[in-house]
Amino acid sequence: MRLIHTSDWHLGRKLKGVDRTPEIALALEEILKYAKDFEVDAVLVAGDIFDVPNPTTEAERVAYDFFYKLNQLSIPSVAIAGNHDSATRIDSLAHLLSLAGVRALGRPRIADEGGVVTIDTSSGKLCVGAMPFASERRMLVAEDIWNLDAAEQRADYKTTVTYVLQNLATGFKTDAVNVMMAHMTIEGAKFTGSEAAFYSGAVYSLSGQAIPSECQYVGLGHIHRPQQIPNAAPTYYSGSLIQVDFGEVGEEKGFNLIEVETGRPAKVQFQPLTCQKPLKRVECHIDQLDEQLEANRDYVGHLKFAIAVDTPPLGLADRVRKVCPQAVMVEPKLVINESTQIPEPKNINSFDPIAEFQKFYSDRDKNLSPNVIEAFKELYMEFSDASH
């Protein structure tokens, strides 16, 4: 049996106002070609189909067009929600998507409630234990959030998620290929920095032992760097389809092609995709700027210029974009002395609201009680989950 594992499309993603959807659409077209040429039996989409819970109509069109074309090739697919997706939206569309051969799951559920998807493929039976992104607030009851301290909440959340994963394995069949697909962070995964930090930290980081050993393949989403996770079962992140942010400069993007037969561990090959608009960082002193602009005038991807200056310049971005309009970021770095520069601006994706809330008060010499911190966390997660 041949499978394709892909994840983290982030359709609708914008980089400093530039919509990346056309690049993602071309990557999906390439996957369709591979799916046809390799005669794959099913496609697994491990979450973060969209970049925001309410995607643009163009982002939706590209996603649904991909699933429609897969169906035209008689290739079924299984898709789960990631932390960027609206779980409610995906569940509400599940019956409609099934008409295009897509088995879609928005919220986590145990095996008896539809958490295991069984598909009869041309190469045999396929069982997929599907674990969409599990929000801490959704997985814990209200009294736990209010009555347990932070460490107890983390332990309780991880215990609950582990239970669901183990339960899904009870739905596996001896005469089928049995795989797990999940959108989560596994300890030891290497980040790119473009992942949502709040949903990747200590609370959401699980041990590989949480994954049932009887899985023949574990296809993960959420971390944008393609990589294998050391584990009893073959466990892989396929990574994002494009270089999402400048933390991913130089990374090869693609999908996993899986060959597996009943009762045996999967064989996995990473298949690179064409990078339509690769990201590139250009670092120079302002004295070398004209030389760098000329060298990158015809660069086909997106550029980030980090320019060392002695005094704050005026019109620097206009000067850069006059020659290199593909420069989506232009950052002056003020050189105070040989060893001191203005620090790099924080990546918005690494923003941790809980930590920033505490820092705001600690900077003012005010200590917050644990109850206040937990109340803020509860309020933040309530509004965050409401958008999903």
Residue pairs with C-beta under 8 A, 6 or more apart in sequence:
1 41
1 42
1 121
1 123
1 124
1 126
1 177
1 259
1 260
1 261
2 38
2 39
2 40
2 41
2 123
2 257
2 258
2 259
3 40
3 41
3 42
3 43
3 44
3 126
3 179
3 217
3 257
3 258
3 260
4 31
4 34
4 35
4 38
4 40
4 42
4 43
4 44
4 255
4 256
4 257
4 258
5 44
5 46
5 181
5 217
5 219
5 236
5 238
5 255
5 256
5 258
6 31
6 43
6 44
6 45
6 46
6 238
6 241
6 255
6 256
7 45
7 46
7 47
7 48
7 82
7 183
7 219
7 220
7 221
7 222
7 237
7 238
7 239
7 240
8 46
8 47
8 48
8 82
8 221
8 222
8 224
8 238
8 239
8 240
8 241
8 244
9 24
9 28
9 45
9 48
9 49
9 50
9 63
9 240
9 241
10 20
10 24
10 48
10 50
10 51
10 84
10 240
10 241
10 242
10 244
11 21
11 24
11 49
11 50
11 51
11 55
11 59
11 60
11 62
11 63
12 19
12 21
12 50
12 51
12 52
12 55
12 56
12 58
12 59
13 19
13 20
13 21
13 24
13 51
13 242
13 244
14 20
14 51
15 244
15 245
15 302
15 328
16 328
16 329
17 328
18 302
18 328
19 58
20 242
20 244
20 277
21 56
21 58
21 59
21 62
22 276
23 242
23 276
23 277
24 62
24 241
24 242
25 62
26 274
26 276
27 241
27 242
27 253
27 273
27 274
27 276
28 62
28 66
28 241
30 273
30 274
31 43
31 66
31 255
31 273
32 66
32 69
32 70
32 73
34 40
34 255
34 257
34 271
35 43
35 70
35 73
35 75
36 73
38 257
40 75
40 257
41 75
41 76
41 121
41 122
41 123
41 126
42 75
42 76
42 77
42 78
42 119
42 121
42 126
43 70
43 75
43 76
43 77
43 78
44 77
44 78
44 79
44 128
44 179
44 181
44 219
45 77
45 78
45 79
45 80
45 221
46 80
46 82
46 181
46 182
46 183
46 219
46 220
46 221
46 222
46 238
47 79
47 80
47 81
47 82
47 83
47 84
47 85
47 132
47 133
47 183
47 221
47 222
48 82
48 83
48 84
48 85
48 183
48 221
48 222
49 63
49 79
49 81
49 82
49 85
49 90
50 59
50 60
50 63
50 84
50 85
50 86
51 59
51 84
52 84
53 84
53 85
53 86
53 89
53 387
53 388
54 86
54 89
54 387
55 63
64 97
64 100
67 77
67 79
67 97
67 100
67 101
67 102
68 100
70 76
70 77
70 100
70 101
70 102
71 100
71 101
71 102
74 101
74 122
75 101
76 101
76 102
76 103
76 119
76 121
77 101
77 102
77 103
78 102
78 103
78 104
78 105
78 117
78 119
78 128
78 130
78 181
79 90
79 97
79 102
79 103
79 104
79 105
80 104
80 105
80 106
80 130
80 131
80 132
80 133
80 181
80 182
80 183
80 221
81 87
81 90
81 105
81 106
81 107
81 132
81 133
81 183
81 388
82 132
82 133
82 183
82 221
82 222
83 133
83 135
83 183
83 196
83 199
83 222
83 388
84 196
85 106
85 133
85 388
86 106
86 387
86 388
87 106
87 107
87 132
87 133
87 388
88 106
88 107
88 388
89 106
90 104
90 105
90 106
90 132
91 104
91 105
91 106
91 107
92 106
93 104
94 103
94 104
94 105
94 106
97 103
97 104
98 104
103 117
103 119
103 128
103 130
105 114
105 115
105 117
105 130
105 132
106 132
107 132
107 138
108 115
108 131
108 132
108 134
108 139
108 161
108 164
109 115
109 164
110 164
110 167
110 168
111 129
111 167
111 168
111 170
111 171
112 171
115 129
115 130
115 131
115 164
115 167
115 168
115 171
116 127
116 128
116 129
116 130
116 168
116 171
116 172
117 127
117 128
117 130
118 125
118 126
118 127
118 128
118 173
118 176
119 125
119 126
119 128
120 126
124 175
124 176
124 177
124 262
125 173
125 175
125 176
125 177
126 176
126 177
126 179
127 171
127 172
127 173
127 176
127 177
127 178
127 179
128 179
128 180
128 181
129 165
129 168
129 169
129 171
129 172
129 178
129 179
129 180
129 181
129 212
129 215
130 168
130 181
130 182
131 161
131 164
131 165
131 168
131 180
131 181
131 182
131 183
131 184
132 182
132 183
133 183
133 184
133 199
133 222
134 157
134 160
134 161
134 164
134 184
135 381
135 384
135 385
135 388
136 153
136 157
136 203
136 204
136 381
137 145
137 378
137 381
137 382
137 385
138 385
139 157
139 160
139 161
140 153
140 156
140 157
140 160
144 153
144 156
145 153
145 374
145 378
146 374
146 378
148 156
149 370
150 370
150 374
153 203
154 202
154 203
157 203
158 206
158 207
158 210
161 184
161 206
161 210
162 206
162 210
165 180
165 182
165 210
165 211
165 212
166 210
166 212
168 180
168 212
169 178
169 180
169 212
169 214
169 215
172 178
172 214
174 262
174 263
175 262
176 262
177 216
177 260
177 261
177 262
178 214
178 215
178 216
179 215
179 216
179 217
179 218
179 219
179 258
179 260
179 266
180 211
180 212
180 215
180 217
180 218
180 219
180 233
181 218
181 219
181 220
181 221
182 211
182 218
182 219
182 220
182 221
183 220
183 221
183 222
184 204
184 206
184 220
184 222
185 199
185 200
185 204
185 205
185 206
185 222
185 223
186 205
186 206
186 207
186 208
186 211
186 220
186 229
186 231
186 235
187 205
187 206
187 207
187 208
188 208
188 229
188 230
189 223
189 225
189 227
189 229
189 237
190 223
190 225
190 227
191 200
191 223
191 224
191 225
192 223
192 224
192 225
192 240
192 244
192 245
192 247
192 248
192 251
193 245
193 247
193 347
193 349
193 350
194 224
194 240
194 244
194 245
194 247
194 248
194 347
194 349
195 222
195 223
195 224
195 349
196 349
197 349
197 350
197 351
197 352
198 351
198 352
198 353
198 354
199 222
200 222
200 223
201 352
208 229
208 230
208 231
208 232
208 235
211 218
211 231
211 232
211 233
211 235
212 233
213 232
213 233
214 233
215 233
215 234
216 233
216 234
216 260
216 263
216 264
216 265
216 266
217 233
217 234
217 236
217 258
217 260
217 265
217 266
217 268
218 229
218 231
218 233
218 234
218 235
218 236
219 236
219 238
219 256
219 258
220 229
220 235
220 236
220 237
220 238
221 237
221 238
222 237
223 237
223 239
224 239
224 240
224 244
224 248
225 237
225 239
225 248
225 251
226 236
226 237
226 238
226 239
226 251
226 252
226 253
226 254
226 256
226 270
227 236
227 237
227 239
228 234
228 235
228 236
228 268
229 235
229 236
229 237
233 265
234 265
234 266
234 268
236 256
236 268
238 254
238 255
238 256
238 270
239 251
239 253
239 254
240 248
240 253
241 253
241 255
241 273
242 253
242 275
242 276
242 277
243 249
243 251
243 253
243 275
243 278
243 279
245 279
245 347
245 349
246 279
246 281
246 304
246 329
247 347
248 279
249 278
249 279
249 280
249 281
252 272
252 275
253 272
253 273
253 275
254 270
254 271
254 272
254 273
255 270
255 271
255 273
256 268
256 269
256 270
256 271
257 268
257 269
257 270
257 271
258 266
258 267
258 268
258 269
259 266
259 267
259 269
260 266
260 267
275 301
276 301
277 300
277 301
277 302
278 300
278 301
278 302
279 301
279 302
279 303
279 304
280 296
280 299
280 301
280 302
280 303
280 304
281 303
281 304
281 306
282 292
282 296
282 303
282 304
282 305
282 306
283 305
283 306
283 307
283 308
284 291
284 292
284 305
284 306
284 307
284 308
285 307
285 308
285 309
285 335
286 307
286 308
286 309
286 310
286 313
286 316
289 305
289 307
289 319
289 320
292 305
293 320
293 323
293 324
294 323
296 303
296 324
297 323
297 324
299 324
299 326
300 326
301 326
302 326
302 327
302 328
303 324
303 326
303 327
303 328
303 329
304 327
304 328
304 329
304 330
304 331
305 320
305 324
305 327
305 329
305 330
305 331
306 331
306 333
306 344
307 316
307 320
307 330
307 331
307 332
307 333
308 332
308 333
308 335
308 341
309 316
309 332
309 333
309 334
309 335
310 334
310 335
311 334
312 332
312 334
313 332
316 330
316 332
317 327
317 330
320 327
320 330
321 327
321 330
331 344
331 345
332 342
333 341
333 342
334 341
334 342
335 341
353 380
354 373
354 376
354 377
354 380
357 373
357 376
358 368
358 373
361 367
361 368
